[in-house]
Amino acid sequence: MPYLCSIKSQFKTDHDDHKSIKMEFKLENTRAQMRKGVLEMCVLSIISQEEAYPTDIINKLKESKLIVVEGTLYPLLNRLKDASLLEYKWKESKSGPPRKYYQITSEGDEFLSGLIQTWNELNHAVNQSQNNSKNQ
C-alpha cells in the first residue's frame, strides 16, 4: 500500500508540474500577443520623434522590454509604409552601403494620435475593471 500512495503522490506532483508548465506557456503566449498588439504604436512613436534606422528602432524597443527581432520589424515597417504611414529615404553610410531611414508621414502622425487615444482608453478601462474586481 505505501508503494501505491507513493505512485499517487508522484502522479500528483507530475500533474501539477505539467499544469504549471502549461500555465507558464499560456501566460508567455499572451504576453507575446499583447506586445505585438502595441508594437505598431511603439514603432510609430519612436519614428515620430526622429527619423530612424531599423537597428536603432530594435534597440529602443529592446530597452523598453518589447523584444523584437528583424524578422518581426521589417514586415511591420513595410506594412506601415504601404499604408502611407511611413516613408523612407536612403542615406550614405560611413561603414558600408546606403541605409534606409524611416520617417513618419502626416497620415502616420494622425494615425498615431488615434492609436494613443485608443491605448489611453483601453488602459483606463483595464484599470477600472481591475479596481472593480478588487472591490468585490
N, C-alpha and C positions, 0 to 999 in steps of 0.2 A: 504494500500500500504506500509506503513512503516514496517508492520509485514513481508511482503514478502521480502523486502530488508534485513531485519534482518535475515531471514532464508537463503537467498542467501549468506549473509556475513558469517554466521556461517558455511554454507556448504563449502565455500571457505577456511575458517580457518581450518576446519576439514580435508579437502582435502590436504591442504598444510602441515598440521601436519603429515598426513599419508604418503605423499611423502617424507617428511623429515625423518621419521622413516624408511621407506623403503630404502632410500638412505644410512642411517647410517648402516642398516643391511647389505646392499651390500658392503659397504666400510669395515666393520668389517670382513665379509666373505673373501674379497680379501686380507685383511691384514693377516688373518689366513693362507690362501693359500700361501702367499709369505713367511711367517715364516716357514711353512712346507717345502717349496722349498729349503730353505737354512739350514734346521735343520741337514741334513746328514753331510754337510760340517762342520758345527759348532761342532757337536759331534765328528767327526774325528779330528778336530783341537784341541779340549780340550784333547782328549785321546793321541794325538801325543806329547803333552807337558810332560805328565807323566801318568803312569797307573792310572786308575780312577775307583772308586766305583760309581754305578749308582746314588746314592743320591748326591754325590759330583758333578756329571755331571748336574743333575737337578738344583742344587743350582747355579752353574756357568751360566747356561742358563737363570735362573730367574734374576740373577744380570744383565745380558745383555738384559733384557726385551724380551727374547724369552721364554715366559711362556710355560712350558712343564709339563705334569703330567706323573706319572709312566706308565700309560696305553698307552702313546704315545712312551715313550723312550724304554721300554723293547722289543716291536716288532721290532723297528729300530735296536737296538743292536743285536738282533738275526739275522736279515736280513744281517747286516754288517758282523757278524761272519760267517754265512753260505756262504757269498761271499768271504770268506778268507781275508777280510779287517781288521778284528779284531780277537783277541784271548783272552782268559781269563785264569786266574789261581785263585785257591782258597787260601785265606789267613785266618789264625786264627784271630778271633775277641776277644777283651778283654771283650766284653759285649754280648755274645751270640754265635750263630753258626758261622761257617766259612763264609766269604764273597767272592763274585765273583768280582775280579778286572780285568778290561779290559785294553788291550794294543794294539796298532796299529801294524800291520804286515808290512813287506816291500812292499807288494802289496797295503796295505792300504795307505802307505806313497806316493806311486806313484799315486794312485787314488786321494788322497787329493790334490796333486800338480796339477793334471788335473782340479779338481773342482775349485781350487783357480784361476787358469789361466782363466777358463771359467767365473768365477764370475767377475774377473777384466775386461774381455772383455765386458760382459753384463753391468757392471757398467759404463764403458766408453760409450757404445752405448746408454744407457739410458740418461746419462748426455748430450751427443751430441744431442739427439733428443729433450731434454728439452731446450737446448740452441738454437737449430734451431727454435723451435716453439715460443720462446720468441722474436726472432729476426724478425719474420714475422709479 
